């Protein structure tokens, strides 16, 4: 049976939030950030989670195994600002039980 996991999200102001993430609702990290209102409305997930805008870019700060980047995600990150080695699009990270303890920081809004 699926259970909630704990994820630490550092918002754009640098504040840490330990949040509970459901693993049984087919949500992704971008949707989790939106549901907890950790970024101002209209500044994250602008494309609706289609890997077409990079507004949900985040930095993965823990050593979790994540799904491989799709060609669409790679292409979007190649055009985004403030990209780092650990950049991912939150909309491309499904919430699963193996992400317990994940730590991410939201990328700047530019």
Biopython code that builds the backbone (N, CA, C, O; Angstrom):
import numpy as np
from Bio.PDB.StructureBuilder import StructureBuilder

atoms = [
    (1, "UNK", "N", (0.841, -1.186, 0.000)),
    (1, "UNK", "CA", (0.000, 0.000, 0.000)),
    (1, "UNK", "C", (0.889, 1.255, 0.000)),
    (1, "UNK", "O", (1.852, 1.350, 0.762)),
    (2, "UNK", "N", (0.553, 2.190, -0.850)),
    (2, "UNK", "CA", (1.326, 3.424, -0.959)),
    (2, "UNK", "C", (1.197, 4.247, 0.316)),
    (2, "UNK", "O", (0.174, 4.217, 1.000)),
    (3, "UNK", "N", (2.258, 4.978, 0.611)),
    (3, "UNK", "CA", (2.225, 5.824, 1.804)),
    (3, "UNK", "C", (2.827, 7.181, 1.482)),
    (3, "UNK", "O", (3.493, 7.362, 0.463)),
    (4, "UNK", "N", (2.574, 8.131, 2.377)),
    (4, "UNK", "CA", (3.157, 9.460, 2.205)),
    (4, "UNK", "C", (4.646, 9.400, 2.505)),
    (4, "UNK", "O", (5.105, 8.603, 3.323)),
    (5, "UNK", "N", (5.386, 10.260, 1.825)),
    (5, "UNK", "CA", (6.830, 10.368, 2.056)),
    (5, "UNK", "C", (7.148, 11.792, 2.491)),
    (5, "UNK", "O", (6.332, 12.696, 2.314)),
    (6, "UNK", "N", (8.322, 11.990, 3.056)),
    (6, "UNK", "CA", (8.778, 13.306, 3.479)),
    (6, "UNK", "C", (9.769, 13.846, 2.457)),
    (6, "UNK", "O", (10.716, 13.162, 2.069)),
    (7, "UNK", "N", (9.537, 15.084, 2.028)),
    (7, "UNK", "CA", (10.419, 15.760, 1.084)),
    (7, "UNK", "C", (10.726, 17.146, 1.636)),
    (7, "UNK", "O", (9.833, 17.836, 2.128)),
    (8, "UNK", "N", (11.983, 17.550, 1.553)),
    (8, "UNK", "CA", (12.364, 18.898, 1.966)),
    (8, "UNK", "C", (12.498, 19.755, 0.714)),
    (8, "UNK", "O", (13.238, 19.421, -0.211)),
    (9, "UNK", "N", (11.767, 20.863, 0.704)),
    (9, "UNK", "CA", (11.795, 21.792, -0.423)),
    (9, "UNK", "C", (12.276, 23.141, 0.096)),
    (9, "UNK", "O", (11.693, 23.707, 1.020)),
    (10, "UNK", "N", (13.350, 23.650, -0.513)),
    (10, "UNK", "CA", (13.855, 24.978, -0.170)),
    (10, "UNK", "C", (13.258, 25.940, -1.193)),
    (10, "UNK", "O", (13.518, 25.827, -2.391)),
    (11, "UNK", "N", (12.446, 26.895, -0.704)),
    (11, "UNK", "CA", (11.785, 27.814, -1.634)),
    (11, "UNK", "C", (12.763, 28.863, -2.165)),
    (11, "UNK", "O", (13.938, 28.872, -1.798)),
    (12, "UNK", "N", (12.271, 29.732, -3.020)),
    (12, "UNK", "CA", (13.140, 30.712, -3.678)),
    (12, "UNK", "C", (13.669, 31.776, -2.723)),
    (12, "UNK", "O", (14.602, 32.504, -3.063)),
    (13, "UNK", "N", (13.085, 31.874, -1.534)),
    (13, "UNK", "CA", (13.583, 32.809, -0.521)),
    (13, "UNK", "C", (14.600, 32.130, 0.397)),
    (13, "UNK", "O", (15.144, 32.765, 1.300)),
    (14, "UNK", "N", (14.857, 30.835, 0.164)),
    (14, "UNK", "CA", (15.834, 30.104, 0.957)),
    (14, "UNK", "C", (15.258, 29.430, 2.192)),
    (14, "UNK", "O", (16.007, 28.873, 2.995)),
    (15, "UNK", "N", (13.939, 29.471, 2.357)),
    (15, "UNK", "CA", (13.303, 28.846, 3.516)),
    (15, "UNK", "C", (13.036, 27.366, 3.251)),
    (15, "UNK", "O", (12.529, 26.994, 2.192)),
    (16, "UNK", "N", (13.388, 26.523, 4.233)),
    (16, "UNK", "CA", (13.169, 25.074, 4.107)),
    (16, "UNK", "C", (11.767, 24.700, 4.559)),
    (16, "UNK", "O", (11.257, 25.212, 5.555)),
    (17, "UNK", "N", (11.150, 23.782, 3.794)),
    (17, "UNK", "CA", (9.820, 23.275, 4.134)),
    (17, "UNK", "C", (9.879, 21.754, 4.091)),
    (17, "UNK", "O", (10.194, 21.175, 3.051)),
    (18, "UNK", "N", (9.581, 21.108, 5.204)),
    (18, "UNK", "CA", (9.459, 19.648, 5.214)),
    (18, "UNK", "C", (7.993, 19.343, 4.959)),
    (18, "UNK", "O", (7.132, 19.679, 5.772)),
    (19, "UNK", "N", (7.712, 18.708, 3.835)),
    (19, "UNK", "CA", (6.324, 18.463, 3.444)),
    (19, "UNK", "C", (6.058, 16.972, 3.303)),
    (19, "UNK", "O", (6.965, 16.178, 3.052)),
    (20, "UNK", "N", (4.794, 16.617, 3.470)),
    (20, "UNK", "CA", (4.334, 15.251, 3.256)),
    (20, "UNK", "C", (3.864, 15.153, 1.810)),
    (20, "UNK", "O", (3.103, 15.997, 1.339)),
    (21, "UNK", "N", (4.317, 14.129, 1.118)),
    (21, "UNK", "CA", (3.973, 13.951, -0.291)),
    (21, "UNK", "C", (3.255, 12.622, -0.481)),
    (21, "UNK", "O", (3.803, 11.577, -0.130)),
    (22, "UNK", "N", (2.044, 12.638, -1.026)),
    (22, "UNK", "CA", (1.335, 11.385, -1.281)),
    (22, "UNK", "C", (1.958, 10.649, -2.460)),
    (22, "UNK", "O", (2.321, 11.260, -3.465)),
    (23, "UNK", "N", (2.079, 9.347, -2.330)),
    (23, "UNK", "CA", (2.631, 8.555, -3.439)),
    (23, "UNK", "C", (1.542, 7.800, -4.193)),
    (23, "UNK", "O", (1.835, 7.049, -5.124)),
    (24, "UNK", "N", (0.297, 7.996, -3.797)),
    (24, "UNK", "CA", (-0.803, 7.241, -4.406)),
    (24, "UNK", "C", (-1.733, 8.120, -5.257)),
    (24, "UNK", "O", (-2.844, 7.709, -5.593)),
    (25, "UNK", "N", (-1.273, 9.328, -5.601)),
    (25, "UNK", "CA", (-2.135, 10.241, -6.360)),
    (25, "UNK", "C", (-1.570, 10.593, -7.726)),
    (25, "UNK", "O", (-2.098, 11.474, -8.404)),
    (26, "UNK", "N", (-0.496, 9.913, -8.143)),
    (26, "UNK", "CA", (0.116, 10.146, -9.457)),
    (26, "UNK", "C", (0.548, 11.607, -9.623)),
    (26, "UNK", "O", (0.414, 12.185, -10.702)),
    (27, "UNK", "N", (1.071, 12.198, -8.530)),
    (27, "UNK", "CA", (1.534, 13.589, -8.566)),
    (27, "UNK", "C", (3.013, 13.642, -8.911)),
    (27, "UNK", "O", (3.734, 12.652, -8.786)),
    (28, "UNK", "N", (3.455, 14.827, -9.350)),
    (28, "UNK", "CA", (4.879, 15.058, -9.559)),
    (28, "UNK", "C", (5.337, 16.170, -8.613)),
    (28, "UNK", "O", (4.525, 16.788, -7.923)),
    (29, "UNK", "N", (6.628, 16.410, -8.591)),
    (29, "UNK", "CA", (7.202, 17.388, -7.665)),
    (29, "UNK", "C", (6.659, 18.800, -7.896)),
    (29, "UNK", "O", (6.401, 19.525, -6.935)),
    (30, "UNK", "N", (6.485, 19.195, -9.150)),
    (30, "UNK", "CA", (5.936, 20.522, -9.447)),
    (30, "UNK", "C", (4.547, 20.672, -8.844)),
    (30, "UNK", "O", (4.236, 21.707, -8.256)),
    (31, "UNK", "N", (3.708, 19.650, -8.984)),
    (31, "UNK", "CA", (2.356, 19.713, -8.427)),
    (31, "UNK", "C", (2.387, 19.777, -6.902)),
    (31, "UNK", "O", (1.537, 20.422, -6.287)),
    (32, "UNK", "N", (3.363, 19.111, -6.297)),
    (32, "UNK", "CA", (3.513, 19.162, -4.846)),
    (32, "UNK", "C", (3.850, 20.586, -4.394)),
    (32, "UNK", "O", (3.270, 21.093, -3.434)),
    (33, "UNK", "N", (4.792, 21.226, -5.093)),
    (33, "UNK", "CA", (5.164, 22.610, -4.765)),
    (33, "UNK", "C", (3.940, 23.518, -4.879)),
    (33, "UNK", "O", (3.718, 24.378, -4.028)),
    (34, "UNK", "N", (3.158, 23.323, -5.924)),
    (34, "UNK", "CA", (1.950, 24.139, -6.117)),
    (34, "UNK", "C", (0.929, 23.871, -5.019)),
    (34, "UNK", "O", (0.308, 24.807, -4.516)),
    (35, "UNK", "N", (0.746, 22.615, -4.641)),
    (35, "UNK", "CA", (-0.275, 22.294, -3.636)),
    (35, "UNK", "C", (0.063, 22.878, -2.269)),
    (35, "UNK", "O", (-0.839, 23.205, -1.497)),
    (36, "UNK", "N", (1.341, 23.012, -1.965)),
    (36, "UNK", "CA", (1.759, 23.622, -0.697)),
    (36, "UNK", "C", (1.984, 25.132, -0.835)),
    (36, "UNK", "O", (2.372, 25.796, 0.127)),
    (37, "UNK", "N", (1.737, 25.673, -2.040)),
    (37, "UNK", "CA", (1.898, 27.099, -2.321)),
    (37, "UNK", "C", (3.291, 27.608, -1.918)),
    (37, "UNK", "O", (3.422, 28.633, -1.250)),
    (38, "UNK", "N", (4.322, 26.870, -2.340)),
    (38, "UNK", "CA", (5.698, 27.232, -2.009)),
    (38, "UNK", "C", (6.333, 28.157, -3.047)),
    (38, "UNK", "O", (7.495, 28.541, -2.914)),
    (39, "UNK", "N", (5.585, 28.505, -4.059)),
    (39, "UNK", "CA", (6.002, 29.488, -5.057)),
    (39, "UNK", "C", (4.762, 30.299, -5.404)),
    (39, "UNK", "O", (3.660, 29.752, -5.441)),
    (40, "UNK", "N", (4.921, 31.592, -5.657)),
    (40, "UNK", "CA", (3.755, 32.420, -5.985)),
    (40, "UNK", "C", (2.985, 31.873, -7.184)),
    (40, "UNK", "O", (3.574, 31.367, -8.139)),
    (41, "UNK", "N", (1.674, 31.983, -7.119)),
    (41, "UNK", "CA", (0.798, 31.537, -8.209)),
    (41, "UNK", "C", (1.268, 32.132, -9.533)),
    (41, "UNK", "O", (1.580, 33.320, -9.611)),
    (42, "UNK", "N", (1.317, 31.307, -10.563)),
    (42, "UNK", "CA", (1.714, 31.781, -11.879)),
    (42, "UNK", "C", (3.211, 31.811, -12.118)),
    (42, "UNK", "O", (3.660, 32.269, -13.168)),
    (43, "UNK", "N", (4.004, 31.321, -11.141)),
    (43, "UNK", "CA", (5.457, 31.332, -11.331)),
    (43, "UNK", "C", (6.041, 29.932, -11.423)),
    (43, "UNK", "O", (7.244, 29.783, -11.636)),
    (44, "UNK", "N", (5.219, 28.906, -11.268)),
    (44, "UNK", "CA", (5.726, 27.539, -11.361)),
    (44, "UNK", "C", (4.682, 26.675, -12.058)),
    (44, "UNK", "O", (3.487, 26.781, -11.783)),
    (45, "UNK", "N", (5.146, 25.826, -12.955)),
    (45, "UNK", "CA", (4.230, 24.944, -13.683)),
    (45, "UNK", "C", (3.388, 25.683, -14.705)),
    (45, "UNK", "O", (2.232, 25.328, -14.933)),
    (46, "UNK", "N", (3.946, 26.690, -15.308)),
    (46, "UNK", "CA", (3.198, 27.528, -16.252)),
    (46, "UNK", "C", (2.664, 26.718, -17.430)),
    (46, "UNK", "O", (1.560, 26.975, -17.909)),
    (47, "UNK", "N", (3.441, 25.743, -17.899)),
    (47, "UNK", "CA", (3.006, 24.945, -19.058)),
    (47, "UNK", "C", (2.101, 23.782, -18.647)),
    (47, "UNK", "O", (1.641, 23.024, -19.501)),
    (48, "UNK", "N", (1.847, 23.638, -17.356)),
    (48, "UNK", "CA", (0.962, 22.573, -16.894)),
    (48, "UNK", "C", (1.656, 21.234, -16.740)),
    (48, "UNK", "O", (0.991, 20.203, -16.635)),
    (49, "UNK", "N", (2.964, 21.231, -16.725)),
    (49, "UNK", "CA", (3.684, 19.988, -16.509)),
    (49, "UNK", "C", (4.054, 19.245, -17.770)),
    (49, "UNK", "O", (4.217, 18.025, -17.748)),
    (50, "UNK", "N", (4.190, 19.964, -18.871)),
    (50, "UNK", "CA", (4.494, 19.341, -20.159)),
    (50, "UNK", "C", (5.972, 19.433, -20.545)),
    (50, "UNK", "O", (6.325, 19.122, -21.683)),
    (51, "UNK", "N", (6.841, 19.853, -19.624)),
    (51, "UNK", "CA", (8.280, 20.035, -19.893)),
    (51, "UNK", "C", (8.508, 21.038, -21.017)),
    (51, "UNK", "O", (9.378, 20.848, -21.866)),
    (52, "UNK", "N", (7.710, 22.116, -21.013)),
    (52, "UNK", "CA", (7.802, 23.101, -22.082)),
    (52, "UNK", "C", (8.128, 24.516, -21.599)),
    (52, "UNK", "O", (8.094, 25.454, -22.395)),
    (53, "UNK", "N", (8.449, 24.691, -20.287)),
    (53, "UNK", "CA", (8.691, 26.072, -19.848)),
    (53, "UNK", "C", (9.832, 26.224, -18.846)),
    (53, "UNK", "O", (10.371, 27.326, -18.734)),
    (54, "UNK", "N", (10.219, 25.224, -18.140)),
    (54, "UNK", "CA", (11.293, 25.267, -17.136)),
    (54, "UNK", "C", (10.972, 26.124, -15.914)),
    (54, "UNK", "O", (11.866, 26.415, -15.120)),
    (55, "UNK", "N", (9.704, 26.538, -15.746)),
    (55, "UNK", "CA", (9.357, 27.328, -14.559)),
    (55, "UNK", "C", (9.420, 26.491, -13.284)),
    (55, "UNK", "O", (9.447, 27.047, -12.186)),
    (56, "UNK", "N", (9.444, 25.179, -13.411)),
    (56, "UNK", "CA", (9.508, 24.289, -12.243)),
    (56, "UNK", "C", (10.915, 23.726, -12.023)),
    (56, "UNK", "O", (11.093, 22.746, -11.300)),
    (57, "UNK", "N", (11.916, 24.358, -12.656)),
    (57, "UNK", "CA", (13.284, 23.877, -12.491)),
    (57, "UNK", "C", (13.666, 23.869, -11.011)),
    (57, "UNK", "O", (13.380, 24.812, -10.273)),
    (58, "UNK", "N", (14.311, 22.796, -10.605)),
    (58, "UNK", "CA", (14.781, 22.699, -9.225)),
    (58, "UNK", "C", (16.159, 22.042, -9.232)),
    (58, "UNK", "O", (16.588, 21.451, -10.223)),
    (59, "UNK", "N", (16.828, 22.163, -8.102)),
    (59, "UNK", "CA", (18.137, 21.555, -7.917)),
    (59, "UNK", "C", (17.972, 20.405, -6.942)),
    (59, "UNK", "O", (17.488, 20.597, -5.827)),
    (60, "UNK", "N", (18.372, 19.211, -7.356)),
    (60, "UNK", "CA", (18.267, 18.028, -6.502)),
    (60, "UNK", "C", (19.511, 17.986, -5.623)),
    (60, "UNK", "O", (20.624, 17.812, -6.119)),
    (61, "UNK", "N", (19.315, 18.145, -4.316)),
    (61, "UNK", "CA", (20.420, 18.259, -3.370)),
    (61, "UNK", "C", (20.698, 16.984, -2.595)),
    (61, "UNK", "O", (21.551, 16.975, -1.707)),
    (62, "UNK", "N", (19.998, 15.913, -2.914)),
    (62, "UNK", "CA", (20.232, 14.633, -2.246)),
    (62, "UNK", "C", (20.605, 13.601, -3.299)),
    (62, "UNK", "O", (20.465, 13.851, -4.496)),
    (63, "UNK", "N", (21.071, 12.460, -2.860)),
    (63, "UNK", "CA", (21.610, 11.444, -3.780)),
    (63, "UNK", "C", (20.567, 10.403, -4.186)),
    (63, "UNK", "O", (20.883, 9.215, -4.263)),
    (64, "UNK", "N", (19.344, 10.825, -4.442)),
    (64, "UNK", "CA", (18.291, 9.895, -4.837)),
    (64, "UNK", "C", (18.429, 9.508, -6.308)),
    (64, "UNK", "O", (18.893, 10.292, -7.136)),
    (65, "UNK", "N", (18.023, 8.304, -6.602)),
    (65, "UNK", "CA", (17.990, 7.834, -7.980)),
    (65, "UNK", "C", (16.690, 8.332, -8.612)),
    (65, "UNK", "O", (15.602, 7.985, -8.153)),
    (66, "UNK", "N", (16.802, 9.135, -9.653)),
    (66, "UNK", "CA", (15.632, 9.703, -10.318)),
    (66, "UNK", "C", (15.492, 9.110, -11.716)),
    (66, "UNK", "O", (16.453, 8.567, -12.261)),
    (67, "UNK", "N", (14.303, 9.211, -12.296)),
    (67, "UNK", "CA", (14.144, 8.745, -13.678)),
    (67, "UNK", "C", (15.099, 9.503, -14.599)),
    (67, "UNK", "O", (15.423, 10.665, -14.352)),
    (68, "UNK", "N", (15.535, 8.845, -15.643)),
    (68, "UNK", "CA", (16.404, 9.493, -16.633)),
    (68, "UNK", "C", (15.674, 10.699, -17.236)),
    (68, "UNK", "O", (14.448, 10.704, -17.343)),
    (69, "UNK", "N", (16.438, 11.708, -17.623)),
    (69, "UNK", "CA", (15.853, 12.866, -18.286)),
    (69, "UNK", "C", (15.385, 12.469, -19.681)),
    (69, "UNK", "O", (16.099, 11.786, -20.416)),
    (70, "UNK", "N", (14.178, 12.903, -20.036)),
    (70, "UNK", "CA", (13.677, 12.675, -21.394)),
    (70, "UNK", "C", (14.340, 13.665, -22.340)),
    (70, "UNK", "O", (14.972, 14.623, -21.895)),
    (71, "UNK", "N", (14.202, 13.443, -23.625)),
    (71, "UNK", "CA", (14.742, 14.382, -24.615)),
    (71, "UNK", "C", (14.113, 15.754, -24.435)),
    (71, "UNK", "O", (14.788, 16.772, -24.586)),
    (72, "UNK", "N", (12.807, 15.789, -24.109)),
    (72, "UNK", "CA", (12.105, 17.052, -23.912)),
    (72, "UNK", "C", (12.669, 17.815, -22.715)),
    (72, "UNK", "O", (12.862, 19.029, -22.775)),
    (73, "UNK", "N", (12.932, 17.082, -21.619)),
    (73, "UNK", "CA", (13.485, 17.730, -20.432)),
    (73, "UNK", "C", (14.893, 18.250, -20.710)),
    (73, "UNK", "O", (15.225, 19.373, -20.331)),
    (74, "UNK", "N", (15.717, 17.445, -21.366)),
    (74, "UNK", "CA", (17.077, 17.875, -21.723)),
    (74, "UNK", "C", (17.025, 19.141, -22.581)),
    (74, "UNK", "O", (17.784, 20.081, -22.346)),
    (75, "UNK", "N", (16.135, 19.168, -23.568)),
    (75, "UNK", "CA", (16.028, 20.316, -24.467)),
    (75, "UNK", "C", (15.592, 21.569, -23.710)),
    (75, "UNK", "O", (16.122, 22.656, -23.941)),
    (76, "UNK", "N", (14.626, 21.413, -22.807)),
    (76, "UNK", "CA", (14.132, 22.566, -22.047)),
    (76, "UNK", "C", (15.221, 23.098, -21.127)),
    (76, "UNK", "O", (15.402, 24.311, -21.022)),
    (77, "UNK", "N", (15.946, 22.210, -20.460)),
    (77, "UNK", "CA", (17.019, 22.650, -19.566)),
    (77, "UNK", "C", (18.162, 23.310, -20.342)),
    (77, "UNK", "O", (18.856, 24.176, -19.809)),
    (78, "UNK", "N", (18.356, 22.907, -21.587)),
    (78, "UNK", "CA", (19.433, 23.513, -22.375)),
    (78, "UNK", "C", (19.127, 24.969, -22.720)),
    (78, "UNK", "O", (20.032, 25.729, -23.066)),
    (79, "UNK", "N", (17.861, 25.359, -22.626)),
    (79, "UNK", "CA", (17.451, 26.728, -22.927)),
    (79, "UNK", "C", (17.152, 27.549, -21.673)),
    (79, "UNK", "O", (16.943, 28.759, -21.764)),
    (80, "UNK", "N", (17.131, 26.908, -20.512)),
    (80, "UNK", "CA", (16.734, 27.581, -19.274)),
    (80, "UNK", "C", (17.886, 28.385, -18.678)),
    (80, "UNK", "O", (19.048, 28.181, -19.028)),
    (81, "UNK", "N", (17.548, 29.293, -17.781)),
    (81, "UNK", "CA", (18.532, 30.073, -17.044)),
    (81, "UNK", "C", (18.898, 29.359, -15.748)),
    (81, "UNK", "O", (18.144, 28.509, -15.272)),
    (82, "UNK", "N", (20.040, 29.697, -15.180)),
    (82, "UNK", "CA", (20.466, 29.195, -13.870)),
    (82, "UNK", "C", (20.545, 27.669, -13.789)),
    (82, "UNK", "O", (20.326, 27.091, -12.724)),
    (83, "UNK", "N", (20.854, 27.022, -14.906)),
    (83, "UNK", "CA", (20.935, 25.561, -14.929)),
    (83, "UNK", "C", (22.236, 25.114, -14.270)),
    (83, "UNK", "O", (23.298, 25.695, -14.495)),
    (84, "UNK", "N", (22.129, 24.085, -13.465)),
    (84, "UNK", "CA", (23.288, 23.483, -12.801)),
    (84, "UNK", "C", (23.348, 22.004, -13.153)),
    (84, "UNK", "O", (22.452, 21.460, -13.798)),
    (85, "UNK", "N", (24.415, 21.378, -12.716)),
    (85, "UNK", "CA", (24.597, 19.939, -12.952)),
    (85, "UNK", "C", (23.430, 19.118, -12.368)),
    (85, "UNK", "O", (23.049, 18.087, -12.922)),
    (86, "UNK", "N", (22.871, 19.591, -11.247)),
    (86, "UNK", "CA", (21.810, 18.850, -10.564)),
    (86, "UNK", "C", (20.412, 19.385, -10.877)),
    (86, "UNK", "O", (19.464, 19.107, -10.144)),
    (87, "UNK", "N", (20.279, 20.157, -11.969)),
    (87, "UNK", "CA", (18.973, 20.704, -12.352)),
    (87, "UNK", "C", (18.060, 19.618, -12.909)),
    (87, "UNK", "O", (18.486, 18.738, -13.658)),
    (88, "UNK", "N", (16.797, 19.710, -12.521)),
    (88, "UNK", "CA", (15.743, 18.865, -13.079)),
    (88, "UNK", "C", (14.476, 19.699, -13.172)),
    (88, "UNK", "O", (14.343, 20.717, -12.493)),
    (89, "UNK", "N", (13.551, 19.268, -14.010)),
    (89, "UNK", "CA", (12.234, 19.880, -14.052)),
    (89, "UNK", "C", (11.347, 19.110, -13.077)),
    (89, "UNK", "O", (11.204, 17.892, -13.177)),
    (90, "UNK", "N", (10.757, 19.838, -12.139)),
    (90, "UNK", "CA", (9.919, 19.193, -11.125)),
    (90, "UNK", "C", (8.760, 18.419, -11.715)),
    (90, "UNK", "O", (8.321, 17.422, -11.143)),
    (91, "UNK", "N", (8.254, 18.873, -12.865)),
    (91, "UNK", "CA", (7.118, 18.178, -13.492)),
    (91, "UNK", "C", (7.510, 16.807, -14.031)),
    (91, "UNK", "O", (6.641, 16.000, -14.360)),
    (92, "UNK", "N", (8.804, 16.540, -14.122)),
    (92, "UNK", "CA", (9.280, 15.266, -14.663)),
    (92, "UNK", "C", (9.753, 14.311, -13.562)),
    (92, "UNK", "O", (10.375, 13.288, -13.850)),
    (93, "UNK", "N", (9.456, 14.649, -12.299)),
    (93, "UNK", "CA", (9.837, 13.798, -11.173)),
    (93, "UNK", "C", (8.572, 13.287, -10.490)),
    (93, "UNK", "O", (8.001, 13.984, -9.652)),
    (94, "UNK", "N", (8.132, 12.086, -10.836)),
    (94, "UNK", "CA", (6.939, 11.539, -10.181)),
    (94, "UNK", "C", (7.231, 11.209, -8.718)),
    (94, "UNK", "O", (8.328, 10.767, -8.378)),
    (95, "UNK", "N", (6.234, 11.431, -7.859)),
    (95, "UNK", "CA", (6.389, 11.152, -6.437)),
    (95, "UNK", "C", (6.195, 9.667, -6.181)),
    (95, "UNK", "O", (5.092, 9.139, -6.329)),
    (96, "UNK", "N", (7.276, 8.998, -5.796)),
    (96, "UNK", "CA", (7.231, 7.568, -5.508)),
    (96, "UNK", "C", (7.868, 7.327, -4.141)),
    (96, "UNK", "O", (8.594, 8.175, -3.622)),
    (97, "UNK", "N", (7.587, 6.166, -3.574)),
    (97, "UNK", "CA", (8.063, 5.853, -2.226)),
    (97, "UNK", "C", (9.586, 5.894, -2.109)),
    (97, "UNK", "O", (10.107, 6.158, -1.025)),
    (98, "UNK", "N", (10.313, 5.639, -3.207)),
    (98, "UNK", "CA", (11.772, 5.647, -3.123)),
    (98, "UNK", "C", (12.360, 7.061, -3.060)),
    (98, "UNK", "O", (13.579, 7.220, -2.995)),
    (99, "UNK", "N", (11.501, 8.090, -3.079)),
    (99, "UNK", "CA", (11.974, 9.470, -2.934)),
    (99, "UNK", "C", (11.877, 9.965, -1.488)),
    (99, "UNK", "O", (12.048, 11.157, -1.230)),
    (100, "UNK", "N", (11.605, 9.061, -0.550)),
    (100, "UNK", "CA", (11.593, 9.436, 0.869)),
    (100, "UNK", "C", (12.891, 10.160, 1.205)),
    (100, "UNK", "O", (13.982, 9.658, 0.932)),
    (101, "UNK", "N", (12.762, 11.357, 1.807)),
    (101, "UNK", "CA", (13.933, 12.123, 2.213)),
    (101, "UNK", "C", (14.538, 12.994, 1.129)),
    (101, "UNK", "O", (15.578, 13.613, 1.356)),
    (102, "UNK", "N", (13.923, 13.061, -0.041)),
    (102, "UNK", "CA", (14.427, 13.895, -1.141)),
    (102, "UNK", "C", (14.583, 15.346, -0.668)),
    (102, "UNK", "O", (13.751, 15.854, 0.082)),
    (103, "UNK", "N", (15.650, 15.998, -1.111)),
    (103, "UNK", "CA", (15.883, 17.411, -0.785)),
    (103, "UNK", "C", (16.096, 18.154, -2.098)),
    (103, "UNK", "O", (16.992, 17.818, -2.872)),
    (104, "UNK", "N", (15.265, 19.165, -2.344)),
    (104, "UNK", "CA", (15.386, 19.970, -3.554)),
    (104, "UNK", "C", (15.299, 21.458, -3.203)),
    (104, "UNK", "O", (14.711, 21.845, -2.193)),
    (105, "UNK", "N", (15.900, 22.273, -4.064)),
    (105, "UNK", "CA", (15.774, 23.736, -3.969)),
    (105, "UNK", "C", (15.147, 24.221, -5.250)),
    (105, "UNK", "O", (15.502, 23.759, -6.335)),
    (106, "UNK", "N", (14.209, 25.156, -5.136)),
    (106, "UNK", "CA", (13.615, 25.746, -6.334)),
    (106, "UNK", "C", (14.618, 26.703, -6.967)),
    (106, "UNK", "O", (15.253, 27.504, -6.282)),
    (107, "UNK", "N", (14.748, 26.605, -8.280)),
    (107, "UNK", "CA", (15.660, 27.494, -9.008)),
    (107, "UNK", "C", (15.078, 28.909, -9.009)),
    (107, "UNK", "O", (13.867, 29.079, -8.862)),
    (108, "UNK", "N", (15.934, 29.929, -9.175)),
    (108, "UNK", "CA", (15.425, 31.306, -9.260)),
    (108, "UNK", "C", (14.400, 31.434, -10.380)),
    (108, "UNK", "O", (14.383, 30.640, -11.320)),
    (109, "UNK", "N", (13.561, 32.433, -10.265)),
    (109, "UNK", "CA", (12.402, 32.580, -11.152)),
    (109, "UNK", "C", (12.713, 33.092, -12.545)),
    (109, "UNK", "O", (11.771, 33.234, -13.324)),
    (110, "UNK", "N", (13.914, 33.373, -12.919)),
    (110, "UNK", "CA", (14.216, 34.038, -14.178)),
    (110, "UNK", "C", (14.042, 33.128, -15.352)),
    (110, "UNK", "O", (14.258, 33.541, -16.491)),
]
sb = StructureBuilder()
sb.init_structure("model")
sb.init_model(0)
sb.init_chain("A")
sb.init_seg("    ")
for serial, (resi, resn, name, xyz) in enumerate(atoms, 1):
    if name == "N":
        sb.init_residue(resn, " ", resi, " ")
    sb.init_atom(name, np.array(xyz, "f"), 0.0, 1.0, " ", f" {name:<3s}", serial, name[0])
structure = sb.get_structure()
